[in-house]
């Protein structure tokens, strides 16, 4: 298969496909909406506490990782359901592994958020008392 020459029009189309995927993710996946809302709350808290650039890198990176894992999990679940609409133990195992990736990224993001924000929250509370 011959490789096509670079085309800005095709690159723009690829972004449109990705945006379509985000729309599907947020319309169809409840957990993705929860993760997005959590990410927005964390970003607002980060603005409130004026976190450092390094802290922003960890917060944004972990938030992006969770939403990315949720998208991959949804893709795996959709392809698995397409391949095998009936219950199958191997399909269940594949779906469980994909869900585990989301869980690991979410727990990691929670730990990162705790490391970044707990000292600031404790400091704020002790200052108010």
C-alpha positions, 0 to 999 in steps of 0.5 A, a space after each residue: 500500500 502506497 503512503 499518501 502525501 501529507 495533507 492538512 485537510 486529512 489531518 484536520 479530518 483526523 481531529 474531527 474523528 477524535 472529537 467525535 470519539 470524545 462526544 461518544 465517550 461523554 454521551 454514552 459512558 457515565 464513568 467518563 462524565 464522572 471523571 471529566 467532572 472530577 477533573 474540572 473540580 480538581 482544576 478549579 481547586 488547583 486554581 484556588 490553591 495556585 498550585 505550582 507548575 510541577 503540581 499542574 503537570 502531575 494533576 493534568 497528566 493524571 487527569 488526562 490519563 484517567 480520561 484516556 484509559 476510560 476511552 480505551 476501556 470503552 473502545 475495548 468493551 465496544 469491540 468485545 461486544 461486537 465480536 461476542 454479543 453473548 456472554 463469553 468468559 474470555 471476553 469478560 476477562 478482556 473487559 475486566 482487564 480494560 476496566 482494571 486499567 481505568 481503576 489503576 489510573 483513577 487510584 493513581 490520580 487520587 493519590 497524586 491529588 491527595 499528595 498535592 492538595 492535602 497539605 494545602 487543605 491542612 494548612 488552610 484549615 489550621 490557618 482558619 482555626 
